[in-house]
Amino acid sequence: MTKSSEFTPSQLDRSATFYVAGHRGLVGSAIWRNLEAEGFTNLVGRTSSELDLKDRDEVFAFFADTKPRYVVLAAAKVGGILANSTYPVDFLSDNLRIQVNVLDAALRYGVERLLFLGSSCIYPKFAEQPIREDSLLTGHLEPTNDAYAIAKIAGIMQIQAVRRQYGLPWISAMPTNLYGPGDNFSPEGSHVLPALIRRYDEAARSGASTVTNWGTGSPRREFLHVDDMAAACLHLLEHYDGPGQINVGTGTDITIKELAAIVADAVGYDGQMVWDTTKPDGTPQKLLDVSELAKAGWTAQIGLREGVLRTVEWYRANVDRVRS
């Protein structure tokens, strides 16, 4: 492949083939919904049973057949502290294979515009807050999810390498903690917010007098509704082009204890909150600097209390079929 000419971001062709890798997941499904709402008419997605992204031959055959013009790589093996710390080999190996296969196939078959989605866990555990994009690779990672983080850093590096070698306008976006419809609410595999929603909803239904949460409740976290993330992805594809990863978040954070109180209020639980300090807290604070995102013309629209309430309502309406 020869090196491409200079690129200027512009509105994407709504009739072009657009592949959303991971379209059934939390982020991918939100991106799919947003693209449909924005008038895209040729969206392509495959479930993991239809297309194993860890299988290189399958991935290349899929790209040869569909020849997408645009791609969002939202497929990944994801999980919370427990899952990441218990299965680091899986999180490293599976994500590396998914990324390399999709990105190599996209390069082979001439994908014009591609967005790779990572995670804010790529940044050092003790990065200066709020975390700027240039904090990448400046310190040690959080040990409980370093394997996943290394895989995502490798994805960022591959995007940058493609840009340098081939001049393609591919980009990377690093979202903060995401939540919303379609999340994983399982006790073992979920992130903190869906885990709290399930825990407090079950306590409210059972009339439990106490709810026990992990850690001290003191770590500070930033949360972005997945529908906001989906809107940001399309905005970046149409308005942003840069070699480094760009942070996507709200620019504000709260403590886990404050978050638990918001969740308790949303589900109608008025019992006692207990904290198991023998369990890990993880990174003390993780707040993204979103000034580059603001320069690109996008800011989050869904407030945390509103977003949590929406998510609780979705969870209760789908409790029999959510990932649990």
C-alpha positions in Angstrom: 0.0 0.0 0.0 1.3 3.4 -0.9 1.2 6.4 1.4 -2.1 8.3 1.3 -2.3 12.0 0.6 -3.2 14.7 3.2 -6.6 14.3 4.8 -9.1 16.8 6.0 -11.9 15.6 8.4 -15.4 16.0 6.9 -18.9 14.5 7.1 -18.9 10.7 6.5 -20.8 9.2 3.6 -24.1 8.0 5.2 -24.4 5.3 2.5 -20.9 3.8 2.8 -20.3 0.5 4.4 -19.5 1.1 8.1 -18.2 -1.8 10.2 -18.7 -1.6 14.0 -16.5 -4.3 15.6 -18.2 -5.3 18.9 -21.6 -4.0 18.0 -23.4 -6.0 20.7 -21.2 -4.7 23.5 -21.8 -1.7 25.8 -20.0 0.7 23.5 -20.5 -0.9 20.2 -24.3 -1.1 20.6 -24.5 2.6 21.6 -22.4 3.5 18.5 -24.7 1.4 16.3 -27.8 3.2 17.7 -26.2 6.6 17.2 -25.1 5.8 13.7 -28.6 4.6 12.8 -30.1 7.8 14.3 -27.6 9.9 12.3 -28.7 8.3 9.0 -26.1 5.6 8.2 -27.8 3.0 6.0 -25.1 0.3 5.5 -24.0 -0.7 9.0 -22.2 -4.0 9.3 -21.8 -6.1 12.5 -21.0 -9.7 13.4 -21.5 -11.4 16.7 -18.6 -13.4 18.2 -20.3 -16.6 17.2 -20.5 -15.3 13.6 -17.0 -13.9 13.4 -14.2 -14.8 15.9 -12.0 -11.7 15.8 -9.1 -13.7 17.4 -9.0 -15.8 14.2 -6.9 -14.0 11.7 -8.1 -16.0 8.6 -11.8 -15.3 9.5 -11.1 -11.6 10.0 -9.4 -11.2 6.7 -12.1 -13.2 4.9 -14.7 -10.9 6.4 -12.9 -7.7 5.3 -12.4 -9.1 1.8 -16.1 -9.8 1.6 -17.6 -6.6 3.1 -14.8 -4.1 2.2 -15.9 -1.5 4.8 -15.0 2.2 4.2 -15.2 3.1 7.8 -14.5 1.1 11.0 -14.9 1.6 14.7 -13.0 -1.0 16.7 -15.0 -1.3 19.9 -14.6 -5.0 20.3 -12.5 -6.1 23.3 -12.3 -8.5 26.2 -13.3 -6.3 29.2 -14.0 -6.6 32.9 -13.6 -5.1 36.3 -10.8 -5.3 38.9 -11.5 -8.9 39.9 -11.7 -10.2 36.3 -8.6 -8.3 35.2 -6.5 -9.4 38.2 -7.6 -13.0 37.9 -7.2 -13.5 34.2 -4.3 -11.3 33.0 -3.2 -13.7 30.3 -6.7 -13.7 28.7 -7.0 -9.9 28.8 -3.5 -9.5 27.2 -3.7 -12.2 24.6 -7.3 -11.9 23.5 -7.1 -8.1 23.1 -3.8 -8.2 21.2 -5.1 -10.7 18.8 -8.4 -8.9 18.2 -6.6 -5.6 17.6 -3.8 -6.9 15.3 -6.2 -8.9 13.2 -8.8 -6.1 12.7 -6.2 -3.4 12.1 -4.1 -5.5 9.7 -7.2 -6.5 7.7 -8.4 -2.9 7.7 -5.0 -1.8 6.3 -5.0 -4.6 3.7 -8.5 -3.8 2.4 -8.1 0.0 2.3 -10.3 1.2 5.2 -10.4 5.0 4.8 -11.3 6.1 8.3 -10.9 4.1 11.5 -11.4 4.8 15.2 -9.7 2.6 17.7 -11.2 2.7 21.2 -9.0 2.1 24.3 -9.4 2.9 27.9 -8.2 5.4 30.5 -6.3 2.6 32.3 -3.5 3.1 29.7 -2.2 5.9 31.9 0.2 5.6 34.8 -1.4 4.8 38.2 0.0 8.0 39.7 -0.3 10.3 36.7 -0.8 13.9 37.4 -4.5 14.8 37.6 -6.3 15.5 35.4 -4.6 13.1 33.1 -3.3 14.7 29.8 -2.7 12.7 26.7 1.0 13.2 27.0 1.1 11.2 30.3 1.1 8.0 28.3 4.2 5.8 29.0 5.5 8.2 31.7 5.1 5.8 34.7 4.0 2.5 36.2 0.5 1.1 35.4 -2.1 0.1 37.9 -1.1 -3.6 38.6 -4.7 -4.9 38.8 -5.3 -4.2 35.1 -1.8 -3.7 33.6 -2.3 -6.6 31.1 -5.4 -5.0 29.6 -3.7 -1.6 29.6 -0.6 -2.9 27.7 -2.8 -4.4 25.0 -4.6 -1.1 24.6 -1.3 0.8 24.5 -0.2 -1.6 21.7 -3.3 -0.6 19.8 -2.5 3.0 20.1 1.0 2.4 18.9 -0.3 0.4 15.9 -2.6 3.3 14.9 0.3 5.7 15.1 2.5 3.3 13.1 -0.1 3.1 10.3 -0.3 6.9 10.2 3.5 7.2 9.9 4.0 4.5 7.4 0.9 4.8 5.3 -0.5 8.3 6.0 -4.0 7.0 6.8 -6.2 9.2 8.9 -6.9 6.6 11.6 -7.4 7.8 15.2 -7.5 6.6 18.8 -9.9 7.6 21.5 -9.5 6.8 25.2 -12.8 7.0 27.1 -13.1 7.3 30.8 -15.3 4.9 32.8 -18.4 4.1 30.7 -21.8 3.0 31.8 -25.3 2.7 30.4 -27.7 0.3 28.6 -26.1 -3.0 27.7 -23.5 -3.0 30.4 -22.2 -6.1 32.2 -23.9 -6.4 35.5 -22.3 -9.7 36.6 -20.8 -9.9 40.1 -17.5 -11.2 38.8 -17.0 -9.3 35.5 -18.7 -5.9 36.0 -17.1 -2.5 36.5 -17.9 -0.5 39.6 -21.0 1.4 38.5 -23.1 -1.6 37.1 -21.9 -3.6 40.1 -23.3 -1.0 42.4 -26.5 -0.8 40.5 -27.1 -4.6 40.7 -26.0 -4.7 44.4 -28.2 -1.9 45.5 -31.2 -2.9 43.4 -31.1 -6.4 44.9 -30.8 -4.9 48.4 -33.8 -2.7 47.8 -35.9 -5.6 46.5 -34.9 -7.9 49.4 -35.1 -5.2 52.1 -31.5 -5.8 53.2 -30.5 -3.6 56.1 -26.9 -3.2 54.9 -24.9 -3.2 51.6 -21.2 -4.0 51.6 -19.0 -2.4 49.0 -15.4 -3.0 48.1 -12.6 -0.8 49.4 -12.7 2.4 51.3 -14.9 4.4 48.9 -12.3 7.1 48.7 -11.0 6.7 45.1 -12.2 9.3 42.7 -13.6 8.3 39.3 -15.1 10.0 36.2 -18.1 8.4 34.5 -19.4 9.0 31.0 -22.7 7.7 29.7 -22.2 5.4 26.7 -24.6 7.4 24.6 -22.4 10.4 25.0 -19.4 8.3 24.1 -21.2 7.2 20.9 -21.9 10.7 19.9 -18.3 11.7 20.6 -17.0 8.9 18.3 -18.9 10.1 15.3 -17.9 13.7 16.1 -14.3 12.7 16.2 -14.5 10.8 13.0 -15.9 13.8 11.3 -14.0 16.6 12.9 -10.7 15.3 14.4 -7.4 14.0 12.9 -4.3 13.7 15.1 -1.5 11.2 15.7 -2.0 10.8 19.4 -4.9 9.3 21.4 -7.6 11.8 22.4 -9.3 11.6 25.9 -13.1 11.3 26.0 -14.8 12.1 29.3 -16.7 14.7 31.3 -13.8 16.4 33.0 -15.4 15.9 36.4 -15.1 13.1 39.0 -16.6 11.9 42.3 -15.7 9.5 45.0 -16.9 5.9 44.9 -18.7 6.6 48.1 -20.6 9.5 46.5 -21.4 7.3 43.5 -22.8 4.6 45.8 -25.1 7.2 47.4 -26.3 8.3 43.9 -27.0 4.7 43.0 -28.8 4.0 46.3 -31.0 7.0 45.7 -31.7 6.0 42.1 -32.9 2.5 43.2 -34.7 3.7 46.3 -32.5 2.0 48.9 -32.3 3.6 52.3 -30.3 1.1 54.3 -26.7 1.3 55.7 -23.6 1.5 53.5 -20.7 -0.7 54.7 -17.1 -0.7 53.2 -14.9 -3.8 53.1 -11.4 -2.3 53.4 -9.7 -5.6 52.8 -10.6 -5.3 49.2 -8.5 -3.3 46.7 -9.3 0.3 45.8 -7.3 0.5 42.6 -6.0 3.8 41.3 -6.6 6.6 43.8 -7.9 9.0 41.2 -8.5 8.8 37.4 -9.8 12.0 35.9 -9.1 12.8 32.3 -8.1 16.2 30.9 -10.6 16.7 28.1 -9.3 20.0 26.8 -8.3 18.5 23.5 -11.8 17.1 23.1 -13.3 20.5 23.8 -10.9 22.0 21.2 -12.3 19.5 18.8 -15.8 20.9 19.5 -17.4 18.2 21.7 -18.6 18.1 25.4 -20.7 15.6 27.3 -24.4 16.2 27.6 -25.8 13.6 30.0 -25.3 14.4 33.7 -24.3 11.6 36.1 -27.5 11.5 38.2 -29.7 11.5 35.0 -27.5 8.8 33.4 -27.5 6.6 36.5 -31.3 6.9 36.7 -31.6 6.0 33.0 -29.4 3.0 33.5 -31.3 1.8 36.6 -34.5 2.0 34.6 -32.9 0.0 31.7 -31.5 -2.6 34.1 -34.8 -3.2 35.8 -36.6 -3.5 32.5 -34.1 -6.0 31.2 -33.0 -7.7 34.4 -33.9 -11.2 33.1 -31.7 -10.9 30.1 -28.8 -8.7 31.1 -25.3 -10.1 31.2 -25.2 -11.4 34.8 
